[in-house]
Amino acid sequence: MNLFAWIKASRPPAYVNTFIPTLLGQLLALNLSNAWDWTIFIWLAVINWLQQLYIVFWNDYADEAADRLNENFTPFSGGSRVLPENQLTKQSLWRAGTLASIAVLICGSWLTIFADRDYLLIFLLIGWLLLTAYSLPPFRLNYRGGGEFLQMLGCAIVLPLMGYYAQLNTLNDFPWPILLPFAIYHLASAIATTVADRSADKIAGKNTLAVRLGVDRTMQFVNILVFIGPLGAFLTGHFETDLQVLMQILLPMLLLPVIIFAGRNLETSRPALLVFNAAVITLPVIFVLGFL
């Protein structure tokens, strides 16, 4: 077994896409009730890792044709590259993704039975259905259109709710308005990571917003989302600490000029493309860190 190829295929930085949203839900539960169960936290961290594995393995499996055409891939987009570089086989990625998804259900069943979290499996099954609808036949919404919104739904809605429920065993008193700016940031992030892949995705018939709108209009849409994110946070947040104000208002506002400037040079400067992607992807992360 090529260990380094499997590590590459697992895309460790992508773990933030499942761990950080689930952490948000847990931190909201902590702030609301001052309750924190480290056993629940550890089990959810394992589940998030397994979710991330089946997501990246199955996405590589489903996107092989587009990834082979992609010459403008980045650390944030274009897949892990293990298939275009012939480091692993398509069948092995499918099997690994299947095993990871089964492991998610096993871990979720343990929490359901032994931690008395009766509805946890519902959240895990919804996440699994969203991923299959995103990448796999018959839906393949990342090819038909709407994949970015499906990603936002899974990361910014389902996972925070799961984290909150797992800690408190209820969704009572969940602060729903807080999900608005978080969802805005996740949508901006989901859209931003498709910009570099636009040319290959267009040839492969992948109907992302970047393909449909073009780079300039997509950038304008991302800029609007990044602009209204802090406004949404201001209108929906309570800001009990200075850290929340810094992470959820001030830093996003400071990143906006960076995102706009880098976005103007995406097609001529690879460093600008990397800065743009990194800045947008950072937004939901710093939002969550504000609740620490």
Summary of the structure (lengths in Angstrom):
residues: 292
radius of gyration: 18.7
end to end distance: 39.7
largest distance: 55.0
contacts: 992
relative contact order: 0.13
helix: 77%
strand: 1%
